[in-house]
Every structure is written in C-alpha cells, then in structure tokens.
Amino acid sequence: MTPEQEQWLIRAIQELQASQKELQAAQQELQAAQQELRLVQQNQQVLIQELREGQAMLAQFFREALDRFDERTRAIERRTEALERRTDEMAQEMREMRQEIRDLRRDFLERR
C-alpha cells in the first residue's frame, strides 16, 4: 500500500469514526426527544382525564341546579294556584257580601 493510500485510508477511518460519533449523538438526541414526547403524551392523558372529570362535575352541578330550579318553579306554581284559589274565594265572598247589602237595602226600603 502506498503512503497516499495509507493516508487516504486513515482519513476515511477517521471520517467514519466521526460519522459514528455524530450518529450516536443524533441517536441520543432522538431518544431524549422520544422520552420527552412520552412525557408530553402522559401529561396529555392526565389533562384529558382531568377535563373529563371536570365535565362530569360541571354536568352534575347543572343537573342539580336545574333540579333546584324545577323544584322552585313548581313551588311557585303551587303558591300561585293557591293564591288564585284564595282570590277566587275572596271574589265570591265579595259578591255574596254585595248581594247581602243589596238584600238588606231592599228589605230596609220595603219596610219603610
């Protein structure tokens, strides 16, 4: 082997070793990026679970709020119906009292 060929072979081996080191560094960077991606995915799963739990809690809150609203609405309706009945009763009593007053006047005028 000639000295030039020997030099060329030495440079080729050195370049190959440098390329291998670069490849190893790139592989380590890739592994680190993959690990980071796994952590991001795990965090994403945790966040998704927390969102689902939050949605469930919010849905429960709204169901309970709507139930309370319905209960209050029904109570108001019952009170309104009771007041309407009482108003009707009072109106009937007023009609009866007016009729009694008319009857009393008529009787009074007839006796005179």
Legacy VTK file of the C-alpha trace (Angstrom):
# vtk DataFile Version 3.0
C-alpha trace
ASCII
DATASET POLYDATA
POINTS 112 float
0.000 0.000 0.000
1.326 3.357 -0.930
1.706 6.162 1.604
-1.045 8.088 -0.180
-3.399 5.130 0.046
-2.449 4.713 3.679
-3.207 8.376 4.363
-6.472 8.122 2.471
-7.428 5.015 4.496
-6.549 6.760 7.782
-8.672 9.801 6.808
-11.549 7.541 5.743
-11.398 5.695 9.087
-11.271 8.998 10.971
-14.218 10.319 8.972
-16.106 7.082 9.609
-15.398 7.353 13.357
-16.547 10.993 13.358
-19.699 9.998 11.479
-20.330 7.226 14.012
-19.981 9.729 16.867
-22.385 12.088 15.125
-24.797 9.203 14.597
-24.548 8.245 18.278
-25.177 11.859 19.311
-28.172 12.031 16.950
-29.496 8.759 18.375
-29.161 10.125 21.917
-30.996 13.285 20.882
-33.704 11.144 19.289
-34.045 9.061 22.449
-34.286 12.229 24.553
-36.922 13.626 22.180
-38.852 10.333 22.336
-38.733 10.406 26.143
-39.949 13.994 26.121
-42.724 13.013 23.716
-43.771 10.185 26.064
-43.911 12.647 28.960
-45.970 15.069 26.879
-48.337 12.236 25.927
-48.661 11.189 29.566
-49.388 14.775 30.568
-51.904 14.993 27.762
-53.651 11.862 29.037
-53.736 13.299 32.553
-55.187 16.548 31.235
-57.794 14.687 29.191
-58.798 12.708 32.286
-58.995 15.888 34.362
-61.100 17.537 31.662
-63.481 14.581 31.634
-63.761 14.693 35.400
-64.344 18.445 35.253
-67.023 17.992 32.594
-68.715 15.347 34.711
-68.633 17.621 37.759
-69.973 20.523 35.731
-72.736 18.357 34.276
-73.678 17.191 37.781
-73.703 20.805 39.012
-76.007 21.857 36.175
-78.305 18.855 36.716
-78.594 19.749 40.398
-79.104 23.432 39.587
-81.843 22.565 37.086
-83.474 20.243 39.612
-83.479 23.033 42.204
-84.848 25.447 39.623
-87.609 22.972 38.732
-88.447 22.489 42.418
-88.635 26.236 42.971
-90.726 26.688 39.846
-93.167 24.006 40.989
-93.338 25.610 44.461
-94.068 28.994 42.877
-96.732 27.406 40.678
-98.334 25.778 43.724
-98.319 29.084 45.629
-99.709 30.890 42.597
-102.501 28.344 42.267
-103.266 28.678 45.981
-103.341 32.473 45.677
-105.613 32.234 42.643
-107.982 29.961 44.571
-107.919 32.330 47.537
-108.511 35.318 45.238
-111.442 33.480 43.649
-112.816 32.686 47.108
-112.447 36.318 48.178
-114.142 37.490 44.983
-117.014 35.093 45.685
-117.242 36.355 49.260
-117.315 39.954 47.969
-120.151 39.066 45.553
-122.035 37.403 48.367
-121.467 40.426 50.633
-122.682 42.806 47.897
-125.713 40.670 47.399
-126.402 40.709 51.141
-126.009 44.505 51.160
-128.459 44.811 48.247
-130.861 42.470 50.007
-130.562 44.474 53.243
-131.206 47.740 51.395
-134.151 46.273 49.594
-135.581 44.920 52.853
-134.955 48.242 54.565
-136.628 50.171 51.756
-139.580 47.781 51.661
-140.211 48.179 55.421
-140.271 51.934 55.239
LINES 1 113
112 0 1 2 3 4 5 6 7 8 9 10 11 12 13 14 15 16 17 18 19 20 21 22 23 24 25 26 27 28 29 30 31 32 33 34 35 36 37 38 39 40 41 42 43 44 45 46 47 48 49 50 51 52 53 54 55 56 57 58 59 60 61 62 63 64 65 66 67 68 69 70 71 72 73 74 75 76 77 78 79 80 81 82 83 84 85 86 87 88 89 90 91 92 93 94 95 96 97 98 99 100 101 102 103 104 105 106 107 108 109 110 111
